[in-house]
Amino acid sequence: MPPMPPMPSTHYATGGDLLVAVLRELGIDTVFGIVSVHNLPLVEAVDRELRFVPVRHEATAVNAADAYGRARGSLGCALTSTGTGAGNAAGSLVEALSAGTSVLHITGQVESEFLGSGRGFIHETKDQLGMLRAVSKYAATVPSAHEAGRILREAARSALTDPGGPASVEWPVDLQYAAQTDPVAEVTDAVRTAPAGAELLAAKALLASAERPLVWAGGGATRAGAQLAELLHATGAGLLTSNSGRGSVPEDHPQVIGNFATTPAARALLADADVLLTIGTHFRSNETADYGLTLPDAHIQVDIDADALGRVYPARHALHGHAPDVLAALLPHTRRAEAGWTRRIATVREDVRATLHDNIGPQAAICDAIRAALPREAVVARDVTIPSSSWGNRLLEMYDPRDNVFPRGGGIGQGLGMGIGAALARPDAPTVVLAGDGGLAVHLGEILTLAQERPRLTLIVFNDGGYGVLRNMQDRYSERRSGVDLATPDFELLARACGLPYARIAAEEHAQPVISHAVASDGPTLVEVDLARLGPMKNPFTPPVKIPGQ
C-alpha cells in the first residue's frame, strides 16, 4: 500500500500572523487585551490586521471578549500577559465558566526552554497551566511552532461546543516569534446528544396530558427561541425565565411572565401547574429564593449538561440533549391548555410588572426612559447593582438573548467592560450600561478605555456612595454598617478629565430627556443618577440571601 501523501500546510512568518488567520476563520474582528513583553508578536499582528482594544486590566479583557461573543452569539478573544496578567484574568474566566459563554483566552508564557524551571524568569508563575485549567473549560500549552494552529482551533471548538465556556491557551514567547507551519487538519462535526428513547416517550406522554402547563427557560434555551415560541403557541403555556433565559422569546409576548418566578403570583401558578417543562436552567440560588421555591412534581427537565439533570430539583423525566432538538421532538405531542389558564397567565404577567414598577418608585422613570430611547435590538449590559438586580433584570424588557448581557456569576465590577465589548461587537446600535458607583470603582480605569475607543455607549452610574445592596442588608439585619460606605469621585469632573460628555439625573422628570439625548449620540456619554436627590424605592432592595438566625 503506497504511503499517504503529507497534509498540505500554510506557512506564517510569526505566531501573530497565524493568530490573525485563525481569528479571521472564526469571524473575530476585534480583540481585547494588554500588551506585554510576553505577547508582543500577537498584539502587533492583531493591531496591524484587525482591531486591538487596549483595556486597562486583564479582567476587563476577558469580560469585554465575553460580552463581544454574547452580543454576536459567537466567540470573543482576549490577549493577556503571563503570570500576574493571566492571574488577573482568572476572575473573569470564572464568570465565563459560570455563564457557559464562549471566550478564547490567549496568554503568554516564558520561553519554552525555561518553562517549568522555577528559576524566577520575569512574569513566571508556578503551574500557570494548572491555574488556567481550574478556571477554564479547556486549557493547553502551545508545544511547538507547527502545532499552534491546531491548539488554537481546538480551543475555539471547545469554547463554542455546548455547554460553552472559556478556553485558555498559553503560548511561550519564543514560539510566538517563530515561523509557523500550519497543517490543514480534517474537522469532524460534533455528535449531537439525544435523550434516551424511553425517557423521551414518557416525557411526550406527560406533556400530552398537561392541562395547566408552565415552561421555564434558562440560558440553555437561548438558541431554541423558534421552537420555544412554537411551543407557547401550541400549548398556551406560560413562560418563566431565569435571568440568563431572558429574550429567548421576546418579553412583550403575552405569555412571557419572565424572571418573576419567586413572586407570590408566579408561585401560585407553579402550585397550580400540572406539568412544568424546564429548559437549560440550573436553578441558581438567587432565582429560586435560595432553593426555597417549590416546583411541581410533574417536572420534565431538558439540559445539554447531564450533571445538571436533577441536581437541584427532582425531574420525573430528565432529557439530556440540545434544546432545539428536544423541543422539536416534543412539539407534535403538545395539547392546548384548559380554558382560562392562558388568560390567567396574561393577568399574572401584567400584575407582576405593575407591582414591581410601583415598588421601585422614582427609578421606574429611568427604566421607562431607557426602553423608550433604545431601538428594539440593543444591548443593555448590567453590572451587579440595585437597579440591575431589582428592575434591570426583570422589568426592562429584552427581545433577543444577545441583548441580555450581565455577570451571571454575580461578581461586581464587570459591567462596563462587558458593555465596551458588546458595543464594539455591534457598532451600529447603541449600548447602555447600568452600573453602581461601588462596582464601577472596581475597574474605574476602563473609563479611559471608553474615552479612547469612543463606542456608542451610555454609561448610567447609580451613585449612592457605596455598596447599596450590602448596606441595605446591614441596615436590616445588623446594628452597624461595615465596609459599605465609600468615597466616590465627582463624576462630572471625572468625565471632563476623560473627555466624556456628562449629564445628571436628580429627579424623575430628568430621566427621559437626559437618556434619550445620550442614547441618540454617536459616542459615549456618562450619565450620573444622584440617588439621594432622586429619592428612595418604596422598599429597600435586599438580595435573596439567607442570614442564619434571622
C-alpha positions in Angstrom: 0.0 0.0 0.0 1.5 3.4 -1.0 2.3 5.8 1.8 -0.2 8.6 2.5 0.8 11.9 0.9 1.7 14.6 3.5 -1.1 17.0 4.5 -0.7 20.4 2.9 0.5 23.2 5.2 0.3 27.0 5.3 3.3 29.0 6.5 3.3 32.2 8.5 6.2 34.5 9.5 5.2 34.6 13.2 2.7 33.3 15.6 0.9 36.6 15.4 0.3 36.2 11.7 -1.1 32.7 12.4 -3.3 34.0 15.1 -4.8 36.6 12.8 -5.6 33.9 10.2 -7.3 31.8 12.8 -9.3 34.7 14.2 -10.5 35.6 10.7 -11.6 32.0 10.2 -13.7 32.4 13.4 -15.2 35.7 12.3 -13.5 37.7 15.1 -12.5 41.3 14.1 -11.8 42.8 17.5 -9.5 41.5 20.3 -9.3 42.9 23.8 -6.1 42.8 25.9 -3.0 44.4 27.4 0.3 44.4 25.6 3.3 42.8 27.3 6.8 41.6 26.5 5.3 38.1 26.6 2.6 38.6 23.9 4.1 41.4 21.8 4.2 39.4 18.5 0.5 38.5 18.9 -0.6 42.1 19.8 1.4 43.7 17.0 -0.2 41.4 14.4 -3.7 41.8 15.7 -3.3 45.6 15.9 -1.9 45.7 12.3 -4.5 43.5 10.7 -7.7 43.6 12.9 -8.7 45.8 15.8 -6.8 45.6 19.1 -8.6 47.3 22.1 -6.0 48.2 24.9 -8.1 47.8 28.0 -6.7 48.8 31.4 -6.9 45.5 33.2 -6.7 41.8 32.1 -10.0 41.0 33.9 -11.7 43.6 31.6 -10.0 42.0 28.5 -11.9 38.7 29.3 -15.1 40.5 30.3 -15.1 42.5 27.1 -14.3 39.4 24.9 -17.0 37.5 26.8 -19.7 40.2 26.0 -18.4 40.6 22.4 -19.2 36.9 21.9 -22.6 37.1 23.7 -23.7 40.2 21.8 -22.9 38.4 18.5 -24.0 34.9 19.6 -20.5 33.7 18.8 -16.9 33.8 20.2 -14.8 36.6 21.7 -11.0 36.8 22.1 -8.8 38.2 24.9 -5.0 38.6 25.0 -3.3 38.7 28.4 0.3 38.6 29.7 2.0 35.8 31.6 1.9 35.1 35.4 0.2 38.1 37.2 -1.5 39.1 33.9 -3.0 35.7 33.5 -3.9 35.6 37.2 -5.7 39.0 36.8 -7.9 37.4 34.1 -8.9 34.4 36.3 -11.9 36.1 38.0 -13.4 36.9 34.6 -12.7 33.4 33.4 -14.7 32.2 36.3 -17.6 34.4 35.1 -17.4 32.9 31.6 -17.2 29.4 33.1 -20.2 30.1 35.3 -22.2 31.6 32.4 -21.1 28.9 29.9 -20.1 31.6 27.4 -17.5 31.3 24.6 -14.2 33.0 25.2 -10.8 32.3 23.6 -8.2 33.5 26.1 -4.7 33.6 24.9 -1.9 34.3 27.3 1.8 34.5 27.0 4.4 32.2 28.7 8.1 32.4 29.3 10.5 31.0 26.7 9.9 27.3 26.2 13.4 26.2 27.3 12.7 27.8 30.8 9.1 26.6 31.1 8.6 25.0 34.5 12.2 25.6 35.6 11.1 27.8 38.5 14.2 30.0 38.1 12.3 33.3 38.5 12.1 34.3 34.9 10.2 37.6 34.6 6.4 37.2 34.8 6.9 33.4 35.5 4.4 31.8 37.9 4.2 28.3 39.3 2.0 26.0 37.2 0.2 28.6 35.2 -1.5 25.9 33.2 -2.9 24.4 36.3 -4.4 27.7 37.3 -5.9 28.1 33.8 -7.4 24.6 34.0 -9.1 25.5 37.2 -11.0 28.4 35.7 -11.4 27.3 32.1 -13.4 24.6 30.2 -10.2 23.9 28.2 -6.6 24.8 28.7 -3.5 23.9 26.8 0.1 25.0 26.1 1.4 25.5 22.6 4.2 22.9 22.4 5.8 23.9 19.0 5.6 26.2 16.1 3.8 23.6 13.9 1.1 22.8 16.5 -0.1 26.3 17.4 -2.9 26.4 14.8 -4.2 23.0 15.9 -4.2 24.2 19.6 -6.0 27.5 18.8 -8.7 25.8 16.7 -9.2 23.0 19.2 -9.6 25.7 22.0 -12.1 27.6 19.9 -14.2 24.4 19.1 -14.2 23.6 22.8 -15.4 27.1 23.8 -18.2 27.0 21.2 -19.4 23.5 21.9 -22.4 23.3 24.2 -22.2 23.7 27.1 -19.8 26.6 26.3 -17.1 28.1 28.4 -13.7 29.8 28.2 -10.8 28.1 26.6 -7.3 29.3 27.6 -4.1 28.8 25.6 -0.6 29.7 27.0 1.9 30.4 24.3 5.7 30.6 25.0 7.0 33.8 23.7 9.9 32.3 21.7 7.3 30.2 19.8 5.2 33.3 19.1 8.2 34.9 17.3 9.0 31.7 15.4 7.9 31.0 11.8 4.8 28.8 11.9 3.8 25.8 9.9 0.0 25.2 10.0 -1.0 21.8 8.6 -4.5 21.5 7.2 -6.5 19.2 9.5 -9.7 17.5 9.0 -12.5 18.8 11.1 -15.3 16.4 12.2 -18.7 17.6 13.3 -19.5 17.1 16.9 -22.0 14.4 17.7 -25.3 15.9 18.9 -26.5 14.3 22.1 -30.1 13.0 22.0 -32.2 11.8 25.0 -32.9 8.2 25.6 -35.8 6.9 23.6 -37.9 5.5 26.5 -37.4 8.7 28.6 -38.4 10.9 25.6 -41.5 8.8 25.0 -42.5 9.1 28.7 -42.0 12.9 28.6 -44.1 13.2 25.4 -46.9 11.3 27.1 -46.7 13.6 30.2 -46.7 16.7 28.1 -49.6 15.5 26.1 -51.6 15.2 29.3 -51.0 18.7 30.5 -53.9 21.0 31.1 -52.1 23.7 33.0 -48.5 23.7 31.6 -45.7 26.1 32.5 -42.3 26.4 30.9 -39.1 27.7 32.5 -36.3 28.8 30.1 -32.7 29.3 31.2 -29.6 30.1 29.3 -29.7 26.8 27.5 -32.9 27.9 25.8 -31.4 30.9 24.1 -30.7 29.0 20.8 -34.1 27.4 20.8 -36.2 30.6 20.5 -38.2 29.5 17.5 -39.1 26.1 18.9 -39.9 27.7 22.3 -42.2 30.3 20.7 -43.9 27.5 18.7 -44.4 25.5 22.0 -46.1 28.5 23.6 -48.4 28.9 20.6 -49.3 25.3 20.6 -50.0 24.9 24.3 -51.0 28.3 25.6 -48.4 27.7 28.4 -46.8 30.5 30.4 -43.1 31.1 30.2 -41.0 31.8 33.3 -37.3 32.6 32.7 -34.1 32.7 34.6 -32.1 35.9 34.1 -30.0 34.0 31.5 -33.0 32.9 29.6 -34.5 36.3 29.0 -35.2 37.2 25.4 -35.4 33.6 24.3 -38.9 34.6 23.4 -39.4 38.4 23.2 -40.6 39.7 26.5 -43.5 41.6 25.1 -45.1 38.2 24.2 -48.4 37.9 26.2 -47.4 34.5 27.6 -44.0 35.5 28.8 -44.1 36.1 32.5 -40.3 36.4 32.6 -37.9 36.5 35.5 -40.5 36.6 38.2 -40.6 33.0 39.4 -40.3 33.9 43.1 -43.2 36.5 43.2 -46.4 35.4 45.0 -48.4 35.3 41.8 -45.9 33.2 40.0 -45.6 30.8 43.0 -49.3 30.4 42.8 -49.1 29.5 39.2 -46.4 26.9 39.9 -48.6 25.5 42.7 -51.5 25.0 40.2 -49.5 23.9 37.2 -49.9 20.2 36.4 -46.7 20.0 34.3 -43.5 22.1 34.3 -41.0 21.9 31.4 -37.7 23.4 32.2 -35.1 24.1 29.5 -31.4 24.8 30.2 -31.8 26.4 33.6 -29.6 25.5 36.6 -31.9 27.0 39.2 -29.5 29.4 40.7 -30.0 30.3 44.3 -30.8 33.9 43.6 -33.6 32.8 41.2 -35.2 30.2 43.5 -35.3 32.1 46.8 -32.2 30.3 48.0 -33.8 27.0 46.8 -37.0 27.7 48.8 -39.1 27.8 45.6 -41.5 24.8 45.2 -41.8 23.2 41.8 -44.5 20.8 40.5 -43.7 17.1 40.9 -44.5 16.6 37.2 -41.2 18.1 36.0 -39.6 17.5 32.6 -36.1 18.8 32.6 -34.1 19.4 29.4 -30.3 20.2 29.6 -27.2 19.6 27.5 -25.3 19.3 30.7 -26.0 15.8 32.0 -24.8 16.8 35.5 -27.5 19.4 35.8 -30.4 17.0 35.4 -32.0 16.5 38.8 -29.1 18.3 40.6 -31.3 21.0 42.3 -34.9 19.8 41.8 -36.0 16.3 41.1 -37.0 15.6 37.5 -39.6 13.0 36.7 -38.2 12.9 33.1 -34.7 14.0 32.5 -33.9 14.7 28.9 -30.2 15.0 28.0 -29.9 16.8 24.7 -29.7 20.1 22.7 -32.8 22.2 23.5 -33.8 22.9 19.8 -33.7 19.1 19.0 -35.6 18.1 22.2 -38.3 20.7 21.8 -38.8 19.8 18.1 -39.3 16.2 19.3 -41.8 17.2 21.9 -43.8 19.7 19.8 -46.0 17.1 18.0 -47.2 15.8 21.3 -48.5 19.0 22.8 -52.1 19.9 23.6 -53.9 23.1 24.3 -54.2 24.3 27.9 -57.6 24.3 29.6 -59.8 27.3 29.1 -58.8 30.2 31.4 -55.2 29.1 32.1 -53.7 31.2 29.3 -55.8 34.2 30.4 -54.6 33.8 33.9 -51.0 33.7 32.7 -51.6 37.0 30.9 -53.0 38.5 34.0 -50.1 37.4 36.1 -47.7 38.8 33.6 -49.3 42.2 33.8 -49.7 42.1 37.6 -46.1 41.3 38.5 -44.8 44.0 36.2 -47.2 46.6 37.6 -46.3 45.7 41.2 -42.5 46.0 40.5 -43.0 49.2 38.6 -44.8 50.7 41.6 -42.3 49.3 44.1 -39.2 50.9 42.6 -40.6 54.4 43.0 -38.8 57.1 41.1 -36.4 54.6 39.4 -39.4 53.5 37.3 -39.0 56.7 35.2 -35.4 55.7 34.4 -36.4 52.2 33.4 -39.2 53.5 31.2 -36.8 56.1 29.6 -34.2 53.5 28.7 -36.7 51.3 27.0 -38.3 54.2 25.1 -34.9 55.5 23.9 -33.4 52.2 22.7 -34.3 50.5 19.5 -35.8 47.1 19.8 -32.4 45.4 19.2 -29.8 47.0 21.5 -27.6 45.6 24.3 -28.3 46.5 27.9 -25.2 45.5 29.9 -25.8 45.4 33.6 -23.3 45.3 36.5 -24.4 43.9 39.9 -26.1 46.9 41.4 -29.5 47.5 43.0 -31.2 48.9 39.8 -30.0 45.9 37.8 -30.9 43.3 40.5 -34.3 44.9 41.2 -35.7 46.0 37.8 -33.0 45.8 35.2 -33.0 42.0 35.3 -36.8 41.8 35.2 -38.8 44.9 34.2 -36.6 46.3 31.5 -37.8 44.2 28.5 -35.4 42.1 26.4 -36.4 40.9 22.9 -33.3 38.9 22.0 -30.9 36.9 24.3 -27.9 38.6 22.6 -29.1 41.9 24.1 -29.1 40.5 27.7 -25.5 40.9 29.0 -24.8 40.7 32.7 -22.4 38.9 35.1 -24.2 35.6 35.7 -21.8 34.6 38.4 -22.7 37.7 40.4 -19.3 39.4 40.7 -19.4 43.2 40.8 -17.3 45.5 38.6 -17.7 43.7 35.3 -20.5 45.7 33.7 -18.5 48.5 32.0 -16.0 46.0 30.4 -18.9 43.9 29.2 -20.6 47.0 27.8 -17.5 48.1 25.9 -17.2 44.6 24.4 -20.8 44.5 23.4 -20.8 48.0 21.9 -17.8 47.2 19.7 -19.3 43.9 18.7 -22.4 45.8 17.4 -21.4 49.3 16.5 -24.5 50.1 14.5 -26.7 50.0 17.6 -26.5 51.9 20.9 -25.5 50.1 24.1 -26.5 51.1 27.6 -24.6 50.1 30.8 -26.2 50.1 34.2 -23.5 50.3 37.0 -23.3 51.4 40.6 -20.6 53.7 41.9 -19.2 50.9 44.0 -19.0 48.4 41.2 -17.7 50.9 38.7 -14.8 51.8 41.1 -13.5 48.2 40.8 -12.3 48.9 37.3 -12.6 52.7 37.1 -9.7 52.8 34.7 -11.9 51.4 32.0 -13.5 54.8 31.7 -10.2 55.7 29.9 -10.8 52.7 27.5 -14.3 54.1 26.9 -12.9 57.5 26.2 -10.2 56.1 23.9 -12.4 53.8 21.8 -15.5 56.0 21.7 -18.2 53.4 21.2 -21.9 54.2 21.1 -22.3 53.6 24.8 -24.3 55.3 27.5 -22.9 54.6 30.9 -25.5 55.2 33.6 -23.9 55.3 37.1 -26.3 55.0 40.0 -24.5 56.9 42.8 -25.4 56.1 46.3 -22.0 56.4 47.8 -21.1 52.8 48.3 -22.3 49.2 48.2 -26.1 49.8 48.4 -27.1 46.1 48.4 -24.9 45.2 51.4 -25.7 48.5 53.1 -29.4 47.6 53.0 -28.6 44.1 54.3 -26.7 45.5 57.2 -29.4 48.1 58.0 -31.9 45.3 58.1 -30.0 42.7 60.0 -27.2 44.4 61.8 -26.7 47.2 64.3 -23.9 48.9 62.4 -22.5 49.3 58.9 -19.2 47.8 57.9 -17.3 48.4 54.7 -20.2 49.7 52.7 -19.9 53.5 52.7 -17.3 54.6 50.2 -15.7 57.8 48.9 -16.8 58.4 45.3 -15.5 60.8 42.7 -17.1 63.9 41.3 -18.4 62.2 38.2 -18.8 65.4 36.3 -15.1 66.3 36.9 -14.1 62.7 36.1 -16.0 62.8 32.8 -14.5 66.1 31.9 -11.0 64.9 32.7 -11.5 61.9 30.4 -13.1 64.0 27.6 -16.6 62.4 28.0 -19.9 64.1 27.8 -21.7 64.2 31.1 -25.3 64.5 32.2 -27.1 64.1 35.6 -30.5 62.8 36.7 -31.7 64.1 40.0 -35.4 64.0 39.5 -37.9 61.8 37.6 -38.6 64.4 35.0 -34.9 64.4 34.1 -34.8 60.8 33.0 -36.5 61.0 29.6 -34.7 64.0 28.1 -31.2 63.0 29.5 -31.4 59.4 28.5 -32.9 60.0 25.1 -30.2 62.5 24.2 -27.4 60.3 25.4 -28.6 57.2 23.6 -29.1 59.2 20.4 -25.5 60.4 20.3 -22.9 58.6 18.2 -20.4 58.2 21.0 -20.0 57.6 24.8 -21.8 59.6 27.5 -21.5 59.3 31.3 -24.9 59.8 33.0 -24.9 60.1 36.8 -28.1 59.2 38.7 -28.0 61.1 42.0 -29.9 58.6 44.1 -30.0 60.8 47.2 -31.8 63.6 45.2 -33.9 61.2 43.1 -35.4 59.6 46.2 -35.7 56.0 47.5 -37.6 53.0 46.4 -40.7 52.2 48.3 -38.9 49.2 49.9 -35.1 49.0 50.2 -33.8 46.2 48.0 -32.1 43.3 49.7 -30.9 40.1 47.9 -32.5 36.7 48.4 -29.7 35.5 50.7 -30.4 33.7 53.9 -28.9 35.1 57.1 -28.6 32.3 59.8 -30.7 33.1 62.8 -32.8 35.8 61.0 
